[in-house]
Amino acid sequence: MIATSPDDLSALDHVLILAPYRKDADYLSRLLSEHDIRVDTGSGIDEITERLAASPGILVATHEALTPPVLEAVADHLRAQPAWAEMPVVVLLDRASPNTRVRTELSRAWPRARQLFYQRPVTSVELVSGVQSGLLARLRQRDVRDYIAREIELRRELNHRVKNILASVTSIFEMTRRGATSLDDFSDDFRGRLHALANVHSAVFHAVGEAISIREIVELTFGPYYQHGENRITTGGPPVMLNREAGTTLALCLHELTTNAIKYGGLSSPEGRVDFDWIVSEGEPRELRISWRERGGPIVKEPSRVGYGTRYLRSALTSMFGQRPVVMFRPDGLQCEVRGILSRVSCNQ
């Protein structure tokens, strides 16, 4: 008998032969194997039940195999099929058998099967063609299965992202409202923060593999502040690709730092400057360090109360890197530095 081990079979791409007579089983196995069709066989009811669990693509059964226990075992298997599945069943009938009654009984017992009947003797070409057509139909069903699985996963991912975005917007709204001194201030700050969030989400969406480089985040965040060819924000660092969550977090943090610098810090006076850089350490595990330093602006005093920007920075960067950032209100300018394991925030680093 030519047959493939059940351990080597994949769902929906092989034929299960039910033939109690060894001569029939050997012939069918050899015929289908000669045409590169993967074959498994089953005789006893326990063996048949086990083989059905491997999800064969097609069932080929001789008339003699259709005993009540086999009919019930196959019926149980068909009832357990998902909605996208419709198993082809090839039945080899004897010329002298009550074929009409057999067809009626199988249609009743196996309503979830695509039944194809051949009366023996059947030519090998006709039988192989029928089996190949059935396998092709099963592979198309498998494509539908995979498509449905992808759609479900995409819907789950979309639901997750929408929830995260709404949570971010809600948090931004509440904390901006608490820190606003006027409706105009609230409107400007809220609009700016939403714009920063939209920019990085758009960039990550269009990026390959949902990764975004720190350099691209820098250009998106600081680009609006490069006026008349004057660049008061100096940046530098090696190529580093961040995952979607880390990229969004870093963009929002840089937006907060930039907004604060324009209002109160290093970018609030013509002589002020900002340095933002990032480095990756050698050795294992590799670490990513980012640093923000303001200079040339008004003398800095530590605020009497912690505002939205500082709270967000500390919370977001701690979540991103797994370590708390160091935020220092130095007289010569605000400084913020944080470091963490590169693999925590990167893609393929």
N, C-alpha and C positions, 0 to 999 in steps of 0.2 A: 504494500500500500504506500502510495506517495502522498505524504501529508506534511504540513508545517506544524512545528511545535506551537501550542497555544501561547507560549511566552513570546514568540516572534510575530504574533499577529497584532494588527492595529484595528481599531473599531471601524466598521463599515467597509473595509477594503478586502475582505476575504469571503470565501464561500464555505458554508457549513453543510456537509453532506450527511443526510440521515438515510442509511440503507442497511437493514439488518443482515442482508446476505453479503458475505465477504466479496463474492465475485462482483456484485454490482458496485460495492464501495471501491474496490480496487480499480475497476474500469473507469468510473467517474473521476476518481482522484487523478489517475494517470492522464485521462483526456484533458482535464482542465489545467493540470500542471504543465502539460506540453504547450499550452497556450499562455504560459506565464500568469496563470490565475492562481492566487494563493488559496490553499485548501485546508480545511480542518474536517474531521469526521467524528461522528458520535453514534453509538448504538444503544447501550443501556440508558434507562431514563435518568439515572444520576449523572452519567457522562454527558448526556444531551443538555441537561439543565446547566451543567458547568460550562459547556461550550457556548450556550446561548448567552451566558453572562459576559462573554467576551465581545458581544455585539457584532455578530457577523453581518456582512453587507447583504448577503442573499442566503436563503435556505433552499437547498435542493433535496427533495424527498421522494423516495420511491413509494409506490402505493402500499407496499408491505410494511413500511415504517409508520403508517398513520394509525397507530393504536390509540385507544382512549387516553392513556397516560401521556403519550407524546402530543396529542391534540391539546390537552390541557396545559402541558408545559409550554408549548409554543403560544397558546392563547394568553397565558400569564405574562410571557415576555412581551407580546404585542401590546397588551394593556398597559404595561409599564413604559412604553415608548413615549418620548416627548411629542408635542404637537406637530413638530416639523417632520417627524419620521413616518415613513410608510414602507415597511419592509417588503421587498419582492420575494415571492415564494414560487419556485419552479417545482411542479408536481409531475412525476412520470407515472402515467396510468397504464394498466394492462389493457390490451384490446378486449379481453373478455370481461373486464370489471364493469360494474354498474356506474358508468362514468357520470351520468347525469345526477345520480344521487350523491356521488362523491363530491362533485362540484358544489351542489347545493349545501351539503353538510359543511364543507370547508368555508364557504362564504358566510355561513352562520357562525361558525366557530372562530374564524379569523377575519373579522370585518376590517381590521386595520392593516391588512396585507394586500399587496398587489400580486394577484395570483395569475400564474401562467401555466397552462396545462399542455403537456405533450403526451401523445399516445405512442407507446412503444410498439415496434422499434422506431426510434427517432434517429435521424442522421446526426453525425457528430457536428457537422457544420451548423445545422439548425440549433442544436442544443448549446453549443459554444456561443453562438450569436446571441441567443436569448439571455444567457448568463452575463455576457459582456454588457449588453444593454441594461440589464438590471443593476450591475455594478456601477455603471456610469450614472444611472439615476440616483443611486445611493451616494455617490460622491457629490452630486449636485445638492442632495439633501444635506450633506456634511457642510457644504459651502453656506447653505442657509443657516445651519446651526451656528457656524462660526460668525456669520454676519449678525445673527441675533445676539450672540454673546458679546460681540464688540459694541453693538448698540446699547446693550444693558450697561456695559462698563462705561461707555461714554456718558450715558445719562447719569450714572452715579458720580462720575468725575465732574460733570457739569453742575450737578446739585451741590457737590462739595465745594466747588469753586464759587458758585453764587452765594452760598452761605458764608464763606470766608470773606468775600467782597462786601456783602451786606454788613457783616460784623465789623469789618474795617471802617466802612462808611459811618456806621452808627457810632463807633468809638471816636472817630475823627470829629463827627458832629458834636457829640457830648463834650468832649474835652476842648474843642474850639469854642463852644458856647460858654463854658465855664471861664475860659481865659479872656474872652472878648470884653472890651470896655465900651464898644459902640456897635451899632448894627453894621456900619460900614466896615469896621475892623473884622467883625465876624464874617461878613460876606467875602471880603478879600482873602482872609486866611483860609476859609473853608473852600473857596474856589481854587486857590492855589494848591491845597493839599489833594483835592480830588483830581486836579490836572496832573499832578505828579503820579498819583496812583494810576490814572488812565494811561499815561505815557509808558510806564514800565510794563503794564499788562499788555499793551499793544505790541511793545518790542518783544516781549517773551513769546507772545502768540505767534509772531512771524518768524521767530528764531528757529533754527534747526534743532530738533530734539528738546525743545523747551528749555534751552540754556541761554544765558545772556552774559556777555563779558562785562567786567567791571568798567573797562574803557567805554563801552556803549552806554552804561548807566551814567557815567560821568558826563558824557556828551549830552545825553538827554536832560540831565538835571541842570548842568551849568550853562548849556547853550544859550538859554534866554538872557543870561546875565553878561554875555560877551557883547559889549556895546562899542560900535565904531572901531572895531579892531583892537580894542583894549581888553586885555585879559588879566584881571586882577586875581584870578584863581589859578594857582599853579598845581598841576596834577602830574603824577607819574607812578609807574609800577609795571610789573611783568604781566604777560597775558594770563588771565585767570577767568575761567568760565564758572559762573554761579548757577545753581539750580533755580527754578522758578521762585520758590518761597524766599530764598536768600536774596535773590535779585530784587524782588519787590520790597523786602524789608530795607535793604541798603538804599534803594532809591528814595524811599520815604524818609529815612534818617538823614540823608544828604539834603533833601528838600527842607527839612526842619532846621538843620544847621545853617543852610544858606539863608533862609528866611530870617532867622535870628541874627545872623551876621549883618544882613542888610538893615535891619531895624535898629539893632543896638551895638553890634560888634565891629569886626574888622572891615566890613564893606559899607559901614555907615558914614565913613569919611573918605575923601578923595585919596588920602595916602594909605589907606588900609589895604591889606592883602590877606589872602588865605592860601595855605598850603595843604593839599590833600594828597596823601600817597599811600601806597600799599606794598608790602613785601611778602615774599614767601620764604620761609626758613629752609635750610638744607637739613638733611638727616631725617630720621623717622621717629615719630610721625611728623610730617611736614605741617607747619603752622602758617596761617595767614594772619598778618597784622595790618590793620588800617589805622591811619592817624590823621586827625584834623587839627590844624594849628592856625590861629588868627594872630595878626600882628599889625601894628600901625594904626589901630583904631583908638577909640576912647579908652580911658582907664576902666578896667573891668572890676566890678564889685560883685561878690557872691550875692544872689538875690535872697531876700528874706523869706520867700516862699518858693517852693518848687513848682514851676509852670508846666504846661502841657508838653512843651518840647523836650524838657529834661526828663520828665517822667516817661515819655514815649521812647526816647533814646535809650534809657537804661533798661526798660522792659524789653524793647524790640531787639536790641543788640545782645542782651543776655540770652534771649530765646534763640537768636540766630547762631551765636558762637558757643553757647553753653558756659560762658564766663561773663561776669559783670564788666562793663566798660569803666574806664577811669575818666571822669569828667572833672576838669580843673578850671576854676574861674580865676586864672592868673591875672595880675594887674595889666600885663602887656598883651593879654588876649586869651580867649577861651581855647582850651585844648581838650580833645576827646580822643582816646585811644582804646582799642580793644583787640584781642587776639584769641585765636582758637584753632582747633584741628581743621586743616584744610578740607579733608574728606567730608566733614559735616556740612559744608556749604557749597562744595564744588561739584562739577560734573566731569567725570573722567580725568581727574587730576592724579 
